[in-house]
Amino acid sequence: MSALPSGAGKAEQAASRRLNSRTMLSITCYGGVNEIGGHKIVLRDGDRCLSFDFGTSFKRRYRFFEEYLKPRPGAGLLDMLHMELIPPLEGIYRRDLVPTPEFWERWRGHGLYRRMALDGVLLSHAHLDYSGYISFLEPEVPIYCAAMTAIVSKAMLDRRFAGEPDSGDEGLHSSGHASGPDLLEIVRVVNPRVLITVHTESPDCFVDSLHGEAIDVRVPKVGEEILLP
C-alpha cells in the first residue's frame, strides 16, 4: 500500500481507502437467465449494491396468470414469491407489501434468499420486461435512467392511474432485436474479457460460437454469484 503525502486532503485519503479496500465486482442474476427479458441483475462492488433493471418475466408469468387471473392485490408479496416471479430478497421491497413481521422467516431456508439493501436501480429502458416490478421496491431506492426512459415510464404509470384498461402486461415496445450473427459480430468487435449470457434462450450458441476465442463466456444460473476480474 502506497503512503499518501502528509498534505493530502480528505478527498484524496478517502479515494485511497476506497481503492485499497475494494473487493471484486460480482454479478448475480435473479432473472433474464435462459429467457428474453425479466432482467433482475444485482451488481455488487464491496458494500455497494445496484440492480440492473427489475423487470417482469413474461415467460414465467404466463405459466400462472392471464388477463383475468392475476396475483391477489391483498396478498402483498406472497403470490409473487410463491410463483418465483420475484426473488426472496429481504430488505429491498416495500414494507406495506409485507403482511406480518414474521413474514420473512418462512423464506430464510429458500436457496435464493438473501438480505440486502439496494443503492439504486440502473434502468436500461421502459419496457415492462425491464421495469415492470420496480413498483415492488422500496420507494427510497433511486432509479437511474435516461430522460426518455423516465418520460415513457411516467406515461405508462399515468395511464394506469387514469383507470384505462390494463391487463398488467401491456407496454410500449417499438425496438427490434439484432440477429444471432449480428450479436456475435458485436461481441467480437467489443471483445470483452467476460461475456455473461443473459436475455437469450440460447446461451449455448455463444458458448459454441466463441469457443477457442479469448473471451470468457459465462452462462449464469439463477441466484449464482459470478465474480468478475
C-alpha positions in Angstrom: 0.0 0.0 0.0 1.5 3.3 -1.0 1.6 6.1 1.6 -0.1 9.5 0.9 1.8 12.7 1.3 1.2 14.3 4.7 -0.5 17.2 3.0 -3.1 15.1 1.1 -6.6 16.3 1.5 -9.5 14.3 3.0 -10.9 13.6 -0.5 -7.7 12.0 -1.7 -7.4 10.0 1.5 -11.0 8.7 1.1 -10.3 7.8 -2.5 -7.2 5.9 -1.5 -9.1 4.0 1.2 -11.8 3.0 -1.3 -9.1 1.9 -3.8 -7.2 -0.2 -1.3 -10.3 -1.8 0.3 -12.1 -2.5 -2.9 -13.3 -6.1 -3.4 -14.1 -7.8 -6.7 -17.1 -6.8 -8.6 -19.8 -9.5 -8.7 -23.0 -10.1 -10.7 -25.9 -12.2 -9.6 -28.8 -12.9 -12.0 -32.3 -13.3 -10.5 -33.9 -13.0 -13.9 -33.0 -12.9 -17.6 -31.4 -16.3 -17.4 -32.4 -18.6 -20.4 -35.2 -16.2 -21.2 -35.9 -12.9 -23.1 -36.3 -10.0 -20.6 -37.3 -10.4 -17.0 -33.9 -8.8 -16.0 -33.1 -8.6 -12.3 -29.4 -8.5 -12.2 -27.7 -7.5 -9.0 -24.3 -5.8 -9.3 -22.2 -5.7 -6.1 -18.9 -3.9 -5.5 -17.8 -4.1 -1.9 -20.7 -2.6 0.2 -22.3 -1.0 -2.8 -25.3 -2.9 -4.4 -27.2 -1.9 -7.6 -29.8 -3.8 -9.6 -29.6 -3.6 -13.4 -33.3 -3.5 -14.3 -36.1 -5.1 -12.3 -38.5 -6.4 -14.9 -41.4 -8.8 -15.4 -40.6 -12.3 -16.7 -43.5 -12.8 -19.1 -42.4 -16.3 -19.9 -42.9 -17.3 -16.2 -45.9 -15.0 -15.5 -47.9 -16.6 -18.3 -47.5 -20.0 -16.7 -49.7 -18.9 -13.8 -51.6 -15.7 -14.7 -53.5 -14.2 -17.7 -55.8 -11.2 -18.3 -58.5 -12.2 -15.8 -56.3 -14.2 -13.4 -53.8 -12.0 -11.6 -51.9 -12.1 -8.3 -54.2 -11.2 -5.4 -53.8 -7.5 -4.6 -54.3 -8.1 -0.9 -51.6 -10.8 -0.7 -48.7 -8.4 -0.9 -45.5 -10.2 -1.9 -46.9 -13.7 -1.2 -48.2 -14.8 -4.6 -45.2 -13.2 -6.4 -42.7 -15.0 -4.2 -44.6 -18.4 -4.3 -44.7 -18.3 -8.2 -41.0 -17.2 -8.2 -41.8 -14.1 -10.1 -39.6 -12.0 -7.8 -36.7 -13.3 -5.7 -36.8 -13.6 -1.9 -34.5 -10.6 -1.2 -35.4 -9.3 2.3 -34.9 -5.6 2.7 -35.5 -4.3 -0.9 -39.3 -4.4 -1.1 -42.0 -2.0 0.1 -42.8 -2.6 3.7 -46.5 -2.2 3.1 -46.4 -5.4 0.9 -45.0 -7.5 3.8 -48.1 -8.7 5.7 -46.6 -9.6 9.1 -43.3 -9.0 10.9 -42.7 -12.8 10.8 -43.2 -13.0 7.0 -39.6 -13.5 6.0 -39.0 -16.3 8.5 -40.6 -18.8 6.1 -38.3 -17.8 3.2 -35.0 -17.9 5.0 -34.5 -21.5 4.1 -35.0 -20.8 0.4 -32.0 -21.3 -1.8 -32.3 -17.8 -3.3 -33.0 -15.9 0.0 -30.7 -13.0 0.8 -30.9 -10.0 3.0 -29.7 -6.9 1.2 -30.2 -3.2 0.6 -30.2 -1.6 -2.9 -28.3 1.6 -3.5 -30.3 2.1 -6.7 -31.7 0.6 -9.9 -29.9 1.2 -13.3 -32.9 1.1 -15.7 -31.9 0.4 -19.3 -35.3 1.4 -20.8 -39.0 1.4 -20.0 -40.2 -1.9 -21.4 -42.0 -3.9 -18.7 -39.7 -6.9 -19.0 -37.0 -4.5 -17.7 -39.0 -2.1 -15.5 -42.3 -3.9 -14.6 -41.5 -4.9 -11.0 -39.7 -1.7 -9.9 -43.0 -0.7 -8.2 -42.5 -3.5 -5.6 -39.2 -1.9 -4.4 -38.8 0.4 -1.5 -39.7 4.0 -2.8 -36.4 5.3 -1.3 -34.4 3.3 -3.8 -33.3 5.8 -6.5 -33.8 4.9 -10.2 -31.1 5.9 -12.7 -32.1 6.2 -16.3 -32.1 8.3 -19.4 -34.6 11.2 -19.7 -36.7 9.5 -22.4 -36.9 6.3 -20.3 -38.2 8.4 -17.4 -40.8 10.1 -19.6 -42.1 6.9 -21.1 -42.2 5.2 -17.6 -44.2 8.2 -16.2 -46.6 8.0 -19.1 -47.2 4.3 -18.5 -47.9 4.9 -14.8 -50.2 7.8 -15.5 -52.2 5.6 -17.9 -52.7 3.0 -15.1 -53.7 5.6 -12.5 -56.2 7.2 -15.0 -58.2 4.0 -14.9 -57.7 3.0 -18.5 -58.0 -0.8 -19.3 -54.8 -2.5 -18.5 -54.1 -6.2 -18.5 -51.0 -5.7 -16.3 -48.8 -6.9 -19.1 -49.1 -4.2 -21.6 -46.3 -1.8 -22.5 -44.7 0.2 -25.2 -42.4 -1.8 -27.5 -41.1 -0.3 -30.7 -37.5 -1.6 -30.9 -36.2 -4.5 -32.8 -33.6 -7.1 -31.8 -30.3 -7.9 -33.5 -30.0 -11.3 -35.2 -27.7 -14.0 -33.8 -24.9 -13.4 -36.3 -25.2 -9.6 -35.7 -24.9 -10.2 -31.9 -21.8 -12.3 -32.4 -20.2 -9.7 -34.6 -20.9 -7.0 -31.9 -19.3 -9.3 -29.3 -16.2 -9.8 -31.4 -15.9 -6.0 -32.1 -16.3 -5.1 -28.4 -14.0 -8.0 -27.5 -14.9 -8.2 -23.7 -12.8 -10.2 -21.3 -16.0 -11.8 -19.9 -19.4 -12.3 -21.6 -22.3 -13.2 -19.4 -25.2 -14.7 -21.4 -28.4 -13.0 -20.3 -31.5 -12.0 -22.4 -31.2 -15.1 -24.5 -32.9 -18.5 -24.7 -29.9 -20.0 -26.5 -26.8 -19.3 -24.3 -25.0 -22.4 -25.8 -24.9 -20.6 -29.2 -22.5 -18.1 -27.7 -20.5 -20.8 -25.9 -20.1 -22.8 -29.1 -19.6 -19.9 -31.5 -16.9 -18.2 -29.3 -15.1 -21.4 -28.3 -11.4 -21.0 -28.7 -11.5 -17.2 -28.7 -10.1 -15.0 -25.9 -13.5 -14.3 -24.4 -14.5 -15.9 -21.2 -18.2 -16.9 -21.8 -20.2 -17.4 -18.6 -23.6 -19.0 -18.6 -25.3 -17.8 -15.3 -27.6 -19.8 -13.1 -30.4 -18.0 -11.2 -29.0 -16.8 -7.8 -25.4 -17.8 -8.5 -22.8 -15.1 -7.8 -20.3 -14.5 -10.6 -17.1 -12.8 -9.6 -15.5 -10.6 -12.3 -11.8 -9.9 -12.7 
